């Protein structure tokens, strides 16, 4: 008679799933920080600027508001979504992964020091990743590294991260 064998197998599977989910999440953060220095971040900045302009135009009809607050609001929303997703069950799901990829680009759209700080951080991450990781992957361009990291993160996420937490589980 075997005692406790099935429980240990499930524990290892749960631990492996958690490790892979966090690996995917951190790869997504790396991909997002690398994307913050590419033209894709320019598109995100443009979209945030357009949304900011529209919202400010509508709100200025009612009460005067400063410009530039919508990208900050979107960034705070992305960080809150990441935190809520992780604190919900202790494992980052696809929402956290997507927001981790998007947040650095949103941060570059925020006026003031945070955008400059994120771009400086992007430069440090890119120089760190260009070295050994870029040589190992065979590409040292920011977009190539970002695409590779995002692809690996998404492939791992498809296997380990549920798309949406189901209340039926």
C-alpha positions as CSV (number, residue, x, y, z in Angstrom):
1,X,0.0,0.0,0.0
2,X,1.4,3.4,-1.1
3,X,0.8,6.3,1.3
4,X,0.9,9.9,0.1
5,X,2.3,9.3,-3.4
6,X,-0.4,11.0,-5.3
7,X,-0.3,14.2,-3.2
8,X,3.4,14.7,-3.8
9,X,3.0,14.4,-7.5
10,X,0.2,17.1,-7.4
11,X,2.4,19.3,-5.3
12,X,5.3,19.1,-7.7
13,X,3.0,19.8,-10.6
14,X,1.5,22.9,-8.9
15,X,5.0,24.1,-8.0
16,X,6.2,23.6,-11.6
17,X,3.2,25.4,-12.9
18,X,3.8,28.3,-10.6
19,X,7.5,28.5,-11.5
20,X,6.7,28.5,-15.2
21,X,3.9,31.1,-14.8
22,X,6.3,33.4,-13.0
23,X,9.0,32.8,-15.6
24,X,6.6,33.7,-18.3
25,X,5.6,36.8,-16.3
26,X,9.2,38.0,-15.9
27,X,9.9,37.3,-19.6
28,X,6.8,39.4,-20.4
29,X,8.2,42.2,-18.2
30,X,11.5,42.0,-20.0
31,X,9.7,42.1,-23.3
32,X,7.6,45.0,-22.3
33,X,10.7,47.0,-21.1
34,X,12.4,46.2,-24.4
35,X,9.3,47.2,-26.4
36,X,9.3,50.6,-24.5
37,X,12.2,51.7,-26.7
38,X,10.7,50.7,-30.0
39,X,8.2,52.1,-32.5
40,X,5.5,50.0,-30.8
41,X,5.8,52.2,-27.7
42,X,5.4,55.1,-30.0
43,X,2.1,53.7,-31.1
44,X,1.0,53.3,-27.5
45,X,2.1,56.8,-26.7
46,X,0.2,58.1,-29.7
47,X,-3.0,56.2,-28.7
48,X,-2.7,57.4,-25.1
49,X,-2.2,61.0,-26.4
50,X,-5.3,60.7,-28.6
51,X,-7.4,59.4,-25.7
52,X,-6.0,62.1,-23.5
53,X,-6.9,64.8,-26.0
54,X,-10.4,63.5,-26.5
55,X,-11.1,63.1,-22.8
56,X,-9.6,66.5,-22.0
57,X,-11.6,68.2,-24.8
58,X,-14.8,66.7,-23.4
59,X,-14.0,67.5,-19.8
60,X,-12.8,71.0,-20.6
61,X,-16.4,71.8,-21.7
62,X,-17.4,71.1,-18.1
63,X,-14.4,72.1,-16.0
64,X,-10.8,73.0,-16.8
65,X,-8.5,70.0,-16.4
66,X,-4.8,69.6,-17.0
67,X,-3.5,67.5,-19.9
68,X,-1.4,64.4,-19.5
69,X,-3.3,62.7,-16.8
70,X,-4.9,60.0,-18.9
71,X,-1.6,58.1,-19.6
72,X,-0.9,58.1,-15.8
73,X,-4.4,56.9,-15.1
74,X,-4.0,54.1,-17.7
75,X,-0.6,53.1,-16.2
76,X,-2.0,53.0,-12.6
77,X,-4.8,50.9,-14.0
78,X,-2.4,48.4,-15.5
79,X,-0.4,48.2,-12.3
80,X,-3.6,47.6,-10.3
81,X,-4.7,44.9,-12.8
82,X,-1.3,43.2,-12.4
83,X,-1.5,43.3,-8.6
84,X,-5.1,42.1,-8.4
85,X,-4.4,39.3,-10.8
86,X,-1.4,38.1,-8.8
87,X,-2.9,38.6,-5.4
88,X,-6.1,36.7,-6.5
89,X,-4.5,33.3,-6.5
90,X,-0.8,33.9,-6.2
91,X,-0.1,33.1,-9.8
92,X,0.1,35.6,-12.6
93,X,-2.5,34.9,-15.3
94,X,-2.6,36.3,-18.9
95,X,-4.1,39.6,-17.7
96,X,-0.9,40.2,-15.6
97,X,1.3,39.1,-18.6
98,X,-0.4,41.4,-21.0
99,X,-0.3,44.4,-18.6
100,X,3.3,43.7,-17.8
101,X,4.1,43.9,-21.5
102,X,2.1,47.1,-21.9
103,X,3.0,49.0,-18.7
104,X,6.5,50.2,-19.7
105,X,5.2,51.6,-23.0
106,X,2.4,53.4,-21.1
107,X,5.0,54.7,-18.6
108,X,6.9,56.4,-21.5
109,X,3.7,58.3,-22.4
110,X,3.4,59.8,-18.9
111,X,4.7,63.3,-18.9
112,X,7.4,64.2,-16.4
113,X,10.2,62.1,-14.8
114,X,8.6,58.7,-14.9
115,X,8.7,58.5,-18.7
116,X,12.4,59.5,-18.7
117,X,13.1,57.0,-15.9
118,X,11.5,54.1,-17.8
119,X,13.4,55.0,-20.9
120,X,16.7,55.0,-18.9
121,X,15.7,51.7,-17.4
122,X,14.9,50.3,-20.8
123,X,18.4,51.3,-21.9
124,X,20.0,49.4,-19.0
125,X,17.8,46.3,-19.6
126,X,18.6,46.4,-23.3
127,X,22.4,46.6,-22.7
128,X,22.2,43.8,-20.2
129,X,20.2,41.6,-22.6
130,X,22.2,42.5,-25.6
131,X,25.3,40.8,-24.1
132,X,24.9,37.1,-23.3
133,X,21.2,36.7,-24.0
134,X,21.4,38.4,-27.4
135,X,24.4,36.3,-28.5
136,X,22.7,33.1,-27.3
137,X,19.5,34.0,-29.2
138,X,21.4,35.2,-32.2
139,X,19.9,38.7,-32.3
140,X,21.0,41.8,-30.5
141,X,18.4,44.3,-31.7
142,X,15.8,45.5,-29.1
143,X,12.9,44.5,-31.3
144,X,14.3,41.1,-32.0
145,X,15.0,40.4,-28.3
146,X,11.6,41.8,-27.3
147,X,9.8,39.7,-29.9
148,X,11.7,36.6,-28.8
149,X,11.0,37.2,-25.1
150,X,7.3,38.0,-25.8
151,X,6.9,34.9,-27.9
152,X,8.5,32.6,-25.3
153,X,6.4,34.3,-22.5
154,X,3.2,33.8,-24.5
155,X,4.0,30.2,-25.4
156,X,4.7,29.3,-21.8
157,X,1.6,31.2,-20.7
158,X,-0.6,29.2,-23.0
159,X,0.5,26.1,-21.1
160,X,0.6,27.4,-17.5
161,X,-1.7,30.4,-17.2
162,X,-5.4,30.2,-17.5
163,X,-7.0,32.9,-19.7
164,X,-9.4,33.9,-17.0
165,X,-10.0,32.6,-13.5
166,X,-13.2,30.6,-13.6
167,X,-15.5,30.7,-10.6
168,X,-16.4,27.1,-11.3
169,X,-12.9,25.8,-10.4
